[in-house]
Amino acid sequence: MNKEYLTVSQLTKYIKYKLDNDVNLREVYLKGEISNFKAHTRGHFYFTIKDEGSRINAVMFASSASKVKFTPEDGMKILVTGRISVYEATGGYQIYVNEMMEDGVGNLYVAFEQLKKKLASEGLFDERFKKSIPKIPERVGVITAPTGAAIRDIISTINRRFPLTEVILLPSLVQGEGAKEDIVRQIKRAEDYNLDVLIVGRGGGSIEDLWAFNEEIVARAIFDCPIPVISAVGHEIDFTIADFVADLRAPTPTGAAEIAVPNKSDVINYINQLSLRSRKAVGNILELKKKRLDNIKSNYILNNPLDLYSAKIQKLDYLTESLVKNYKNIIDKEKIKLNNIKTRPLFSNPLVILDKTKQKYALLLSKLDALSPLKTLERGYGIIKLNEKAVTSIKDLKKDDLINIELKDGSKEAIIK
């Protein structure tokens, strides 16, 4: 039997190809304990991740290792995200780590990233859905704990910056069991208060404390809210799902209040600027109108109205004379036509014209009578007809034709033999 033997390199490449093309191994979430940790001078991390029953080699290149916020060491419990592949030089499979964190918050972080990815793919973070925050709101709603520092900071900041704005507190649980449902309930309730802006948030805390603002039902309630929403959760470095789906993110609750309302001094300055611009614009219009009025007042006609009247009188005289002259010419022409008609023979000797007309009429009657077919018949002639038409040639007749012969005193039918 003919067998084909592979080289070790060929086999390793094949195994690497299989692992690299397995979609389940392209993004793996792994937890375990660090062993044999080594930080290379070029910034790369080399270590082993192990548990009670097995271990796997791990590599984290400098581009990813530089983002780790703690110092890894042997025995540390960690959570990593990476891809599985083969290092061809040794033939061993290993994990290439993209992200690493200490265990304890890792499960929450994974859930955070998964939900973030899901909602982003649905378009909930898209800028095209973001509503603009009104410049001068009359009524601002705040969803937060009624006794925390957040509400005190928000109210004091709004009262200091723009005291004309009314603040309506919608008290809610902001952490622990039932917090997410309470936040959603208050977001829906906010629609009944005719609010211009809605602030949703709380003060700082751990990721567990802030987790209610990473819940999917809270994110969807914020997205569906018809009121512009400002998210103000935790401190500036804290990010939650609510921050991404809200119309605007504030770094802190105090920052949300500063975003929600203008500074009264800025508004006063803006009003003063508008007042100055309005006065200037009105002054420019008045100046322009004054110049136009001066131009009108200096007009020659207004200063000499009798000249305009005199010119019109003169023109009227000219038109009157022209009209009289034209009518006179027309009347003279019509008189000449009338005189010509009166001098015609018909008007001067109508009986002579009538006698001549009678003579002409009698002559025409005698000529017509001489040409009449009846006269011809009286002289012994006849008219032969075939099919009601007069026959003028023997060629028009053939044997057995039925003809009609008209004479002076009647007609008879005959057949051609």
NUZA-958333 format. One record per residue (C-alpha): x, y, z. Coordinates in steps of 0.5 Angstrom, whole numbers, plus 500, padded with zeros to 3 digits. Example, Ala and Ser with C-alpha at 12.3 -4.5 7.8 and 13.67 -1.06 7.14 Angstrom:
// residues 2
X=525 Y=491 Z=516
X=527 Y=498 Z=514
// end
This chain:
// residues 417
X=500 Y=500 Z=500
X=503 Y=507 Z=498
X=503 Y=512 Z=504
X=505 Y=519 Z=504
X=508 Y=521 Z=510
X=508 Y=529 Z=512
X=513 Y=533 Z=515
X=512 Y=536 Z=522
X=512 Y=543 Z=519
X=506 Y=540 Z=515
X=502 Y=537 Z=520
X=503 Y=543 Z=525
X=501 Y=548 Z=519
X=495 Y=544 Z=518
X=493 Y=544 Z=525
X=494 Y=551 Z=526
X=490 Y=552 Z=520
X=484 Y=548 Z=523
X=485 Y=552 Z=529
X=485 Y=559 Z=526
X=479 Y=558 Z=522
X=475 Y=555 Z=528
X=470 Y=561 Z=529
X=469 Y=558 Z=536
X=476 Y=560 Z=537
X=477 Y=567 Z=534
X=474 Y=570 Z=541
X=475 Y=566 Z=547
X=473 Y=568 Z=554
X=478 Y=565 Z=559
X=479 Y=565 Z=567
X=485 Y=562 Z=571
X=491 Y=563 Z=575
X=497 Y=566 Z=572
X=504 Y=562 Z=573
X=511 Y=563 Z=570
X=509 Y=571 Z=568
X=515 Y=574 Z=565
X=515 Y=581 Z=562
X=519 Y=582 Z=556
X=523 Y=588 Z=555
X=520 Y=590 Z=549
X=513 Y=590 Z=553
X=510 Y=583 Z=551
X=507 Y=579 Z=557
X=509 Y=571 Z=557
X=505 Y=567 Z=562
X=501 Y=561 Z=563
X=494 Y=561 Z=565
X=492 Y=555 Z=569
X=487 Y=551 Z=573
X=486 Y=545 Z=578
X=486 Y=540 Z=572
X=490 Y=544 Z=566
X=494 Y=550 Z=563
X=495 Y=554 Z=557
X=501 Y=558 Z=555
X=499 Y=565 Z=553
X=502 Y=571 Z=550
X=500 Y=579 Z=550
X=503 Y=583 Z=545
X=505 Y=590 Z=548
X=500 Y=594 Z=544
X=495 Y=590 Z=548
X=499 Y=589 Z=555
X=500 Y=597 Z=555
X=492 Y=598 Z=556
X=492 Y=593 Z=563
X=491 Y=597 Z=569
X=494 Y=593 Z=574
X=501 Y=589 Z=575
X=500 Y=582 Z=573
X=504 Y=577 Z=578
X=504 Y=569 Z=579
X=498 Y=567 Z=583
X=493 Y=572 Z=581
X=486 Y=570 Z=579
X=485 Y=573 Z=572
X=480 Y=574 Z=566
X=482 Y=574 Z=559
X=479 Y=575 Z=552
X=483 Y=572 Z=546
X=484 Y=568 Z=540
X=487 Y=560 Z=540
X=492 Y=559 Z=535
X=499 Y=555 Z=534
X=506 Y=557 Z=535
X=509 Y=553 Z=530
X=516 Y=553 Z=532
X=514 Y=549 Z=538
X=508 Y=546 Z=535
X=504 Y=548 Z=542
X=497 Y=551 Z=542
X=497 Y=558 Z=546
X=492 Y=564 Z=547
X=494 Y=571 Z=544
X=491 Y=575 Z=549
X=487 Y=582 Z=547
X=484 Y=584 Z=554
X=486 Y=582 Z=561
X=483 Y=584 Z=568
X=483 Y=581 Z=575
X=478 Y=576 Z=577
X=472 Y=579 Z=581
X=469 Y=584 Z=576
X=471 Y=580 Z=570
X=464 Y=577 Z=569
X=460 Y=584 Z=569
X=465 Y=587 Z=564
X=464 Y=581 Z=560
X=457 Y=582 Z=560
X=458 Y=590 Z=559
X=462 Y=589 Z=553
X=457 Y=583 Z=550
X=451 Y=588 Z=551
X=454 Y=594 Z=548
X=456 Y=590 Z=542
X=449 Y=588 Z=541
X=446 Y=595 Z=542
X=451 Y=598 Z=538
X=449 Y=593 Z=532
X=442 Y=595 Z=533
X=443 Y=602 Z=532
X=441 Y=605 Z=539
X=448 Y=609 Z=539
X=447 Y=612 Z=533
X=448 Y=619 Z=532
X=442 Y=620 Z=528
X=437 Y=618 Z=533
X=440 Y=623 Z=538
X=436 Y=629 Z=540
X=438 Y=636 Z=541
X=438 Y=639 Z=548
X=434 Y=645 Z=548
X=438 Y=652 Z=550
X=433 Y=654 Z=555
X=429 Y=649 Z=558
X=423 Y=651 Z=563
X=422 Y=644 Z=566
X=428 Y=639 Z=568
X=426 Y=632 Z=570
X=431 Y=628 Z=575
X=431 Y=621 Z=576
X=436 Y=619 Z=582
X=436 Y=617 Z=589
X=432 Y=623 Z=593
X=437 Y=623 Z=599
X=444 Y=622 Z=595
X=449 Y=628 Z=593
X=447 Y=627 Z=586
X=440 Y=631 Z=587
X=443 Y=636 Z=591
X=449 Y=638 Z=587
X=444 Y=638 Z=581
X=439 Y=642 Z=584
X=444 Y=647 Z=587
X=447 Y=648 Z=580
X=441 Y=649 Z=576
X=439 Y=654 Z=582
X=445 Y=658 Z=581
X=446 Y=658 Z=574
X=439 Y=659 Z=572
X=434 Y=659 Z=577
X=428 Y=660 Z=572
X=428 Y=653 Z=571
X=424 Y=648 Z=575
X=427 Y=642 Z=577
X=422 Y=636 Z=578
X=425 Y=630 Z=582
X=423 Y=623 Z=580
X=426 Y=619 Z=586
X=428 Y=612 Z=584
X=433 Y=606 Z=587
X=439 Y=607 Z=583
X=443 Y=600 Z=586
X=441 Y=594 Z=588
X=435 Y=589 Z=587
X=429 Y=593 Z=583
X=433 Y=599 Z=581
X=433 Y=597 Z=574
X=425 Y=596 Z=574
X=424 Y=603 Z=578
X=429 Y=607 Z=573
X=425 Y=604 Z=567
X=418 Y=606 Z=571
X=420 Y=613 Z=573
X=423 Y=614 Z=565
X=416 Y=612 Z=563
X=413 Y=617 Z=568
X=417 Y=623 Z=566
X=413 Y=623 Z=560
X=407 Y=626 Z=564
X=410 Y=632 Z=566
X=412 Y=636 Z=560
X=419 Y=636 Z=561
X=424 Y=639 Z=556
X=430 Y=635 Z=559
X=431 Y=629 Z=563
X=437 Y=627 Z=567
X=438 Y=620 Z=569
X=444 Y=618 Z=574
X=447 Y=618 Z=580
X=454 Y=619 Z=584
X=460 Y=615 Z=584
X=461 Y=608 Z=586
X=464 Y=601 Z=584
X=462 Y=597 Z=578
X=457 Y=593 Z=582
X=454 Y=600 Z=584
X=453 Y=603 Z=578
X=450 Y=596 Z=574
X=443 Y=598 Z=574
X=445 Y=603 Z=569
X=448 Y=597 Z=565
X=442 Y=594 Z=564
X=438 Y=593 Z=557
X=431 Y=595 Z=560
X=434 Y=601 Z=562
X=438 Y=602 Z=556
X=432 Y=601 Z=551
X=427 Y=606 Z=556
X=432 Y=611 Z=555
X=432 Y=610 Z=547
X=425 Y=610 Z=547
X=424 Y=616 Z=551
X=421 Y=622 Z=547
X=424 Y=627 Z=552
X=432 Y=629 Z=551
X=436 Y=625 Z=556
X=442 Y=627 Z=559
X=446 Y=621 Z=562
X=450 Y=623 Z=569
X=452 Y=616 Z=572
X=458 Y=616 Z=577
X=465 Y=620 Z=575
X=468 Y=622 Z=569
X=472 Y=616 Z=568
X=466 Y=611 Z=569
X=462 Y=609 Z=563
X=455 Y=605 Z=563
X=451 Y=603 Z=557
X=446 Y=609 Z=559
X=452 Y=614 Z=557
X=452 Y=611 Z=550
X=444 Y=610 Z=549
X=443 Y=617 Z=552
X=442 Y=623 Z=547
X=448 Y=626 Z=551
X=453 Y=624 Z=556
X=455 Y=628 Z=562
X=462 Y=626 Z=566
X=458 Y=628 Z=573
X=451 Y=629 Z=576
X=454 Y=637 Z=577
X=456 Y=637 Z=569
X=449 Y=634 Z=567
X=446 Y=640 Z=571
X=451 Y=645 Z=567
X=449 Y=642 Z=560
X=442 Y=642 Z=562
X=441 Y=649 Z=563
X=445 Y=656 Z=561
X=449 Y=660 Z=565
X=444 Y=666 Z=567
X=450 Y=671 Z=566
X=451 Y=668 Z=559
X=444 Y=669 Z=557
X=444 Y=676 Z=560
X=450 Y=678 Z=556
X=446 Y=674 Z=550
X=440 Y=678 Z=551
X=444 Y=685 Z=551
X=448 Y=683 Z=545
X=441 Y=682 Z=541
X=439 Y=688 Z=544
X=445 Y=692 Z=541
X=444 Y=688 Z=535
X=437 Y=690 Z=534
X=438 Y=697 Z=536
X=443 Y=698 Z=531
X=439 Y=694 Z=525
X=433 Y=699 Z=527
X=438 Y=705 Z=526
X=440 Y=703 Z=520
X=433 Y=702 Z=517
X=431 Y=709 Z=520
X=437 Y=712 Z=516
X=436 Y=708 Z=510
X=429 Y=711 Z=510
X=431 Y=718 Z=512
X=435 Y=718 Z=506
X=430 Y=716 Z=501
X=425 Y=721 Z=504
X=430 Y=726 Z=503
X=431 Y=724 Z=496
X=423 Y=724 Z=495
X=423 Y=731 Z=498
X=428 Y=734 Z=493
X=425 Y=731 Z=487
X=423 Y=737 Z=482
X=416 Y=735 Z=481
X=414 Y=735 Z=488
X=418 Y=742 Z=489
X=415 Y=745 Z=482
X=408 Y=741 Z=482
X=405 Y=747 Z=477
X=410 Y=745 Z=472
X=407 Y=738 Z=472
X=400 Y=741 Z=471
X=402 Y=746 Z=466
X=405 Y=740 Z=461
X=399 Y=736 Z=462
X=395 Y=742 Z=460
X=399 Y=743 Z=454
X=399 Y=736 Z=452
X=391 Y=736 Z=453
X=390 Y=742 Z=448
X=395 Y=738 Z=443
X=391 Y=732 Z=443
X=384 Y=736 Z=443
X=386 Y=740 Z=437
X=389 Y=733 Z=433
X=382 Y=730 Z=435
X=378 Y=735 Z=432
X=383 Y=736 Z=426
X=382 Y=728 Z=425
X=374 Y=728 Z=425
X=374 Y=734 Z=420
X=378 Y=730 Z=415
X=374 Y=724 Z=416
X=367 Y=728 Z=415
X=370 Y=732 Z=409
X=372 Y=725 Z=406
X=365 Y=722 Z=407
X=362 Y=728 Z=404
X=366 Y=727 Z=398
X=363 Y=720 Z=397
X=356 Y=722 Z=398
X=357 Y=727 Z=393
X=360 Y=722 Z=388
X=354 Y=718 Z=389
X=349 Y=723 Z=388
X=352 Y=725 Z=381
X=351 Y=718 Z=379
X=346 Y=716 Z=373
X=342 Y=712 Z=377
X=340 Y=718 Z=382
X=339 Y=723 Z=376
X=335 Y=719 Z=371
X=332 Y=712 Z=375
X=327 Y=711 Z=369
X=332 Y=711 Z=364
X=336 Y=706 Z=367
X=329 Y=702 Z=369
X=328 Y=702 Z=361
X=334 Y=699 Z=359
X=334 Y=694 Z=364
X=327 Y=691 Z=362
X=330 Y=691 Z=354
X=336 Y=687 Z=357
X=331 Y=682 Z=360
X=327 Y=681 Z=354
X=333 Y=680 Z=350
X=335 Y=674 Z=355
X=328 Y=671 Z=355
X=328 Y=671 Z=347
X=335 Y=667 Z=347
X=333 Y=662 Z=353
X=326 Y=661 Z=349
X=330 Y=659 Z=343
X=335 Y=654 Z=346
X=329 Y=651 Z=350
X=329 Y=643 Z=349
X=321 Y=644 Z=348
X=322 Y=648 Z=342
X=326 Y=643 Z=339
X=321 Y=638 Z=340
X=316 Y=642 Z=337
X=320 Y=642 Z=331
X=319 Y=634 Z=330
X=326 Y=632 Z=334
X=326 Y=627 Z=340
X=330 Y=626 Z=346
X=333 Y=619 Z=347
X=334 Y=617 Z=354
X=338 Y=610 Z=357
X=337 Y=610 Z=365
X=335 Y=617 Z=365
X=341 Y=620 Z=361
X=341 Y=623 Z=354
X=344 Y=618 Z=349
X=348 Y=622 Z=344
X=352 Y=617 Z=340
X=349 Y=610 Z=337
X=355 Y=607 Z=340
X=352 Y=608 Z=347
X=347 Y=603 Z=345
X=347 Y=596 Z=345
X=342 Y=590 Z=343
X=336 Y=589 Z=348
X=337 Y=596 Z=351
X=331 Y=599 Z=354
X=330 Y=606 Z=352
X=325 Y=612 Z=353
X=323 Y=616 Z=347
X=321 Y=623 Z=349
X=317 Y=627 Z=344
X=313 Y=634 Z=344
X=307 Y=631 Z=347
X=309 Y=625 Z=351
X=314 Y=619 Z=351
X=314 Y=612 Z=349
X=319 Y=606 Z=351
X=322 Y=602 Z=346
X=327 Y=596 Z=346
X=334 Y=596 Z=341
X=334 Y=590 Z=336
// end
